[in-house]
Amino acid sequence: MSPLRWDVLTVGFVLALPVLALGLRGDFSPHEVVVRLPWCLLAAWAAVALLRWAATPPRTPPARQRAGTPAHPEDAPLS
């Protein structure tokens, strides 16, 4: 998954808002803000990846069936 997808960038922007606000307020220097912004993008990428993984239904492999065998054991002829 690319870190430059629109959903990752949106979550990254939301996570960066407090950092930007603290920079505008004067609690963080411009250097500290610039150093912390990539961490917001990394956290957004991890959060979106986790949510996409959790929301994806599990893949079930197709059942392999040999020729001549019934799909269900109750369908087998009695001998």
C-alpha positions in Angstrom: 0.0 0.0 0.0 1.4 3.3 -1.0 2.0 5.9 1.7 0.7 8.6 -0.7 -2.9 7.4 -1.0 -5.6 9.9 -0.4 -6.9 8.1 2.8 -3.3 7.9 4.3 -2.7 11.6 3.5 -6.1 12.6 5.0 -5.4 10.7 8.2 -1.9 12.1 8.3 -3.2 15.6 8.0 -5.7 15.0 10.8 -2.8 13.6 13.0 -0.6 16.6 12.1 -3.2 19.2 13.1 -2.1 19.2 16.8 1.6 19.4 15.9 0.9 22.3 13.6 -1.3 24.0 16.3 1.5 23.6 18.9 3.9 25.1 16.3 1.7 28.1 15.7 1.2 28.6 19.4 4.9 28.6 20.0 5.3 25.5 22.1 7.3 23.7 19.3 10.0 25.4 17.3 9.8 25.2 13.5 12.5 22.5 13.6 10.5 20.4 16.0 7.4 20.7 13.8 9.2 19.6 10.7 10.8 16.7 12.5 7.5 15.4 13.8 5.4 15.7 10.6 6.9 12.5 9.0 5.9 10.6 12.1 2.3 11.7 11.6 2.4 10.3 8.0 4.0 7.1 9.3 1.3 6.8 12.0 -1.4 7.4 9.4 0.0 4.8 7.1 0.0 2.2 10.0 -3.5 3.1 11.1 -4.9 2.9 7.6 -3.1 -0.4 7.0 -4.4 -1.9 10.2 -8.0 -0.8 9.5 -7.8 -2.1 5.9 -6.5 -5.4 7.2 -9.2 -5.7 9.8 -12.0 -4.8 7.4 -10.9 -7.2 4.7 -12.9 -10.5 4.9 -10.7 -13.6 5.1 -10.1 -15.5 1.9 -11.3 -19.1 1.9 -9.5 -21.3 -0.6 -11.9 -23.2 -2.9 -12.5 -26.7 -1.8 -10.6 -29.2 -3.8 -12.6 -32.2 -4.8 -11.3 -35.3 -6.5 -13.3 -36.8 -9.4 -15.7 -39.4 -8.2 -15.9 -38.3 -4.6 -19.1 -36.7 -3.3 -18.9 -33.2 -1.9 -20.6 -34.2 1.4 -20.0 -37.5 3.2 -23.8 -38.0 3.6 -24.1 -38.1 -0.2 -21.9 -41.2 -0.5 -23.6 -44.4 -1.5 -23.9 -47.1 1.1 -22.0 -50.3 0.3 
